[in-house]
Amino acid sequence: MTSIIDQMEQHSQVSTRFPGPEPMTSSGYINMQLEDNTPMFSKQKMKFNPTDSITHVAVASDYLVLAMANGKLFRMDLKRPDQNEELQYSKFVQPNTRLTGIFLDPLGYHLLLAFAARNKDGNPELVYLHRRSSKLKSVTKSRNYEVTEVCWNNENTSEVTTGPILLGTSQGHILETELEADSDKMFTANQQYWRQLPNYLPLYGGKEIDGLIFDIVDKDSNPPITGIQFHRVNNTSKFFVFITTPTKLYQFIGFAVTTDGKLSLQSIFHKYLTIPETGIQEIPSSLKYSKLQFYFDHNNVPKTFAWLTGPGIFYGQLDPSSQQNSNSLFTQAGLINYPDDKDKDDKDRAPLSFVLTEFHALLMYPDRVKAVSLLNHELVHEDIYSEAHGKLKSIVKDFRKRTIWAVTDKTLFRYKIVREERDVWKIYSDKEQFDLAKEYCFNNPAYIDIINVKQAELLFAKADYDKSAEIFADTQSSFETVCLKFLEADQTNALKIYLNRRLESLNEDDKTLISMIVIWITELYLSQLGVLRRTGQEDTQKYHQLQSDFEVFLVQPRVQKCMQHVKKVIYDLMSSHGDKQNLIKLTILNEDYENVIAQNIYKKSYAEALSTLSTLKKPDLFYQFAPVLMEEEPRLTVNTLIAQGTRLNYLKLLPAFLSCENDEAHVGEIMRYLEFIMQNFNVKDTAIHNYLLTLYAEHDKVALMRYLERQGQDAVLVNYDVHYALRLCRERELPEACVKLSALLGLWEAAVELALQVDLALAKSVAARPPEPATQRALWLTIAEHVITKNQDLREAMSFLTECPLLKIEDLLPFFSDVVTIDHFRDPICQSLQEYNCQIKELKAEMDEATQAAESVRADIKSFRNRSVCVSVSETCCLCEIALLLRPFYLFPCGHKFHSDCTRAQAIDILSPVRRNKLADLQRQLNVLSKIELSTITSSGLPLREVLRNEIDDIVANECIFCGEHMINCIDKPFIAEEDWDRVMKEWE
């Protein structure tokens, strides 16, 4: 069947929706719909026609109970609308009573009807009706009490029993009872117990009836109980109780007692007998009624409460678990004024009833329903009911199903609430409770942006610039506008915070904006650091903290990545601020070692520059900065170059050396480095040696001579350019060096002539060097002529004969003048003649020996002509061991015999490359030339074939393979070659 809820239709109504808070600042989002146009509150009329005017209504768990003026009850299951019935309740009660209220438990199974006496002849009565029963039964012990309020046990899950419940009466009594339906099909009530709880205010005149009655009384009257709520605290045995009268709200908290499995609430009130006026909230009111409502979350835990009073709705947050020293069980409580004209009295302004939702209170008036925000106390909705529907009687809420029902005389309406939290974020934002506002944005980016903008603006107005900057960075506000705000306020720190946060939020693709922000932040840091340095605050904590923050900024991954593209700009910025220290740190951080060294040099920290160069394996940087470093710190630079060893190319350092030959200190260090590499690394490059020789020639003559001496006397082996060296020494007028160099070039005469101008001993040493005796003799004659002509010293002339055996006395005589007599040369002449006589004798002996050797050779030749050897048929080749006579063979005087082809094959391995090529060429001619060509007679009278074969024999059979020099030379070689060792070993295994 169709549900009655599905049968409800949209009813035409006079409804006014009031605007929410004023429009807020734009979110910065485009095409984002901020407002939800769906009505928050709307009512639907049920297709239901009661038989008479409705007087009371109760709804629980989709079960509806209506009481009508004709004394009937209408009951219906809203899930199965066809299952409805009407009962005549008036016949079950006394005639002099009237119905004052109906109370349905949260399960929808237990119904209590409260009756009051019409006159003195009647008595109040309480009647029970079970959902599955049509028979009403009076609760007998209640006939002395007019029940005005029933507090059901929300923990009860039984359809048979109610569990412990509390009843409030018109005289201020609080009763505890538990009702249980009979087990028969009639489901009539059976009272388990009936307790009247102890008097709370004995000082105010309360009465005790057998010590069990609990009264809420005032000094002058007994106010009726208008509301009762009790609930457990956090799954413990502790309960809290709220009780209201028209003017007071009472709070109780304590532990309940369980006896024989039955829960008793009486113990909660005991401690309040001795502490009167504890936990009371009083609000003066001219109304004779009030109403208490709780709002439960989805876990059925009460979170807030509202109390309808004359001046307004008293609303607050429930917090019984945190109650310690405070007497109050609620927090953040306050009075919400009614939306009507404040000049009216309470009776005209106060609603007849209300229900509580999470964020609103729906107030019921005789002809309208008004929705008031619990947060900002503003009227957000108003429904005006048509007179055709009659006056509003009640508005109730289904505790379990969270539905709201409004009842008029003739009609039943259901209220539909659509996203009542939609404007909560605006309200909290207006109240400057921004964290709560964001919670109710439900991750809507436009709402969150609006809240952030408002919060940031508020913080900016309060001069909390840093926090404002952090929040501005999370908004879509114009980047330029925000930056200008902080610039105009001269808030550099806040601007840095804003820029940093924006930098973190940017995508990697926003390279231009990232670069701009990085450069700007760097400029801000440099400006602040510069100001502190100029004001003498470089050693303060403020400066160190700012420097630390700057360093942290520079090591951020995004900043480092951006720095690769804008480092030139950053370096220029730091240079313009004169911040050398940070410039060096940044270049190190970027591993931009070229700039690191350049900045150290700029800072005149040459030692640090050299230290950086030493740690790097980048020779190009040495070549780049060596000129400056050699100019400024020659000694340290050379020490560093020496430490680098062979990692550097010496030739590429020459430009650096050439640029700083300013003084002896620089030249000395250059020579020290060049001498080091020559001594330790055997450098033979001509340019290096020429440069060192040039420095020696210009600055150190002694070192030049040592260098020339070390280089040796062979022009082929020296490492410098001898012609260049000779020209240089002539330009520098270094005769001794010119002598050595001229001699090295073989310019002996020039060397001796120049040496005679310097030192006679030097000239003699030069004259002794030529390898040719004739040249030596000529040089010595030149020296002798120079000395004898100059000095005419006989003794000195005679010394030449001793020093140079090539000279004779007759060679020196022409150099003496005519006045010198032969008597002066008697001894040398005699000695010379004697030497000639000895030489003649030696030559004669040599001639005799040569004659004897020739005779011996002729005799040997003659004997060989007549020598012969007999070769038997059984003789074999010493190499292949095959019969010797089968092929041409060689026979050696030693007796070894070899086939000619075996001899050639064996000889190829021992011949030199030249003779091997010669043999191959001869064999090729024998194979290629025709018979006619081979038969051609040569100049020797033999055919060409014989000539070629004779030459082949001379090469191959020059010596015996086994007895010749080759075999003697191979005496230290192993029998088995190294490459054949493994193979031979395997063969022997």
Summary of the structure (lengths in Angstrom):
residues: 989
radius of gyration: 64.8
end to end distance: 107.1
largest distance: 197.0
contacts: 2885
relative contact order: 0.04
helix: 44%
strand: 20%
